[in-house]
Amino acid sequence: MTATVERVTPQHRGILSDADQQRIRAAMTGRDEAEQELRDAVLAAAKHGASVRELGAFTGLSTNTISRWKRGD
């Protein structure tokens, strides 16, 4: 899926429109929720016996990151 970006010439450089701010905030919230779901899913798989190395290979995450998540850091 490709997003269509409307070209708008800004009236003043450096000003972030309210609409752009809202869109960015919504995207950041979605990203945070997705990251939390990934963390929860990885930790559940680890509890079910998956190794840190296997989880790292499957997800592309660093084994250090997965180990840190398991420690609760």
C-alpha positions as CSV (number, residue, x, y, z in Angstrom):
1,M,0.0,0.0,0.0
2,T,1.4,3.4,-1.0
3,A,0.4,6.5,0.9
4,T,-0.5,9.5,-1.2
5,V,1.3,12.6,0.0
6,E,-0.3,15.9,-0.9
7,R,2.2,18.5,-1.8
8,V,1.5,21.7,0.1
9,T,3.7,24.7,0.0
10,P,4.2,25.9,3.5
11,Q,3.5,29.5,4.2
12,H,6.2,29.7,6.8
13,R,9.2,27.4,7.1
14,G,9.6,25.7,10.4
15,I,5.9,25.7,11.3
16,L,4.2,22.3,11.8
17,S,0.6,22.4,11.0
18,D,-2.1,21.2,13.4
19,A,-3.1,18.5,10.9
20,D,0.5,17.3,10.6
21,Q,0.9,17.3,14.3
22,Q,-2.2,15.1,14.8
23,R,-1.1,12.7,12.1
24,I,2.4,12.3,13.6
25,R,1.0,11.8,17.1
26,A,-1.4,9.1,15.9
27,A,1.4,7.4,14.1
28,M,3.6,7.6,17.2
29,T,0.9,6.1,19.3
30,G,0.4,3.3,16.8
31,R,4.1,2.6,16.8
32,D,4.3,2.5,20.6
33,E,1.3,0.1,20.8
34,A,2.9,-2.2,18.1
35,E,6.2,-2.2,19.9
36,Q,4.5,-3.2,23.2
37,E,2.6,-6.0,21.4
38,L,5.9,-7.2,19.9
39,R,7.5,-7.2,23.3
40,D,4.6,-9.0,24.9
41,A,4.6,-11.7,22.1
42,V,8.3,-12.2,22.3
43,L,8.2,-12.6,26.1
44,A,5.3,-15.0,25.8
45,A,7.2,-17.1,23.3
46,A,10.2,-17.1,25.6
47,K,8.0,-18.4,28.5
48,H,6.8,-21.1,26.1
49,G,10.4,-22.3,25.6
50,A,11.7,-20.4,22.6
51,S,15.4,-19.5,22.9
52,V,16.7,-16.0,22.8
53,R,18.7,-16.9,19.7
54,E,15.7,-18.4,17.9
55,L,13.6,-15.3,18.8
56,G,16.4,-13.0,17.6
57,A,16.7,-14.9,14.3
58,F,12.9,-14.9,13.7
59,T,12.2,-11.3,14.7
60,G,15.5,-9.6,13.6
61,L,15.9,-8.2,17.1
62,S,19.2,-8.3,18.8
63,T,19.6,-11.1,21.3
64,N,20.8,-8.4,23.7
65,T,17.4,-6.7,23.4
66,I,15.5,-9.9,24.0
67,S,17.6,-10.8,27.0
68,R,17.1,-7.3,28.4
69,W,13.3,-7.6,27.9
70,K,13.4,-10.9,29.7
71,R,15.3,-9.3,32.6
72,G,12.7,-6.6,32.8
73,D,15.1,-3.7,31.9
